[in-house]
Amino acid sequence: MTLYMITQLSEHALISGLSWLAIGIVYLVWLTRGFRRPTPEMSFTQEQAVIVAAEQSSEAAK
């Protein structure tokens, strides 16, 4: 299913998506100094997740 959907994208969408992917990979290589450092990790506590969700819902209500 996913492969079918990817093949139906326009050329502009494919180029944009692959460019974005390449930028992300280059940034990760730079951030980890060529994968010699550990990759960064994200962690949220339950309290932080509630705060972020509340902020997003209040922004959406505006």
C-alpha positions as CSV (number, residue, x, y, z in Angstrom):
1,M,0.0,0.0,0.0
2,T,2.7,2.5,1.0
3,L,4.8,1.7,-2.1
4,Y,1.8,2.3,-4.3
5,M,1.1,5.7,-2.7
6,I,4.8,6.7,-3.1
7,T,4.7,5.8,-6.8
8,Q,1.6,8.0,-7.3
9,L,3.4,11.2,-6.0
10,S,4.3,13.9,-8.4
11,E,8.0,14.4,-9.4
12,H,8.1,17.7,-7.3
13,A,6.8,15.9,-4.2
14,L,9.3,13.1,-4.6
15,I,12.2,15.5,-5.1
16,S,11.1,17.6,-2.1
17,G,10.7,14.6,0.2
18,L,14.1,13.0,-0.8
19,S,15.8,16.4,-0.3
20,W,14.3,16.7,3.1
21,L,15.4,13.2,4.0
22,A,19.0,13.9,2.7
23,I,19.1,17.1,4.8
24,G,18.0,15.2,7.9
25,I,20.6,12.5,7.3
26,V,23.4,15.1,6.8
27,Y,22.3,16.9,10.0
28,L,22.3,13.6,12.0
29,V,25.8,12.8,10.7
30,W,27.0,16.3,11.7
31,L,25.3,16.1,15.1
32,T,26.9,12.7,15.9
33,R,30.2,13.7,14.4
34,G,30.1,10.9,11.8
35,F,28.2,8.6,14.2
36,R,31.1,8.6,16.7
37,R,28.8,10.1,19.3
38,P,25.5,8.6,20.5
39,T,22.4,9.8,18.7
40,P,20.4,12.3,20.7
41,E,17.4,11.0,22.6
42,M,14.1,12.7,23.4
43,S,12.3,12.0,26.6
44,F,9.2,13.5,28.0
45,T,7.8,13.0,31.4
46,Q,4.0,12.6,31.7
47,E,3.8,16.1,33.2
48,Q,5.7,17.6,30.2
49,A,3.4,15.8,27.8
50,V,0.3,17.2,29.5
51,I,1.7,20.7,29.3
52,V,2.6,20.4,25.6
53,A,-0.9,19.0,24.8
54,A,-2.5,21.9,26.7
55,E,-0.5,24.5,24.9
56,Q,-1.3,23.0,21.5
57,S,-5.0,22.8,22.3
58,S,-5.1,26.5,23.4
59,E,-3.3,27.6,20.3
60,A,-5.7,25.6,18.1
61,A,-8.7,27.3,19.8
62,K,-7.4,30.8,18.8
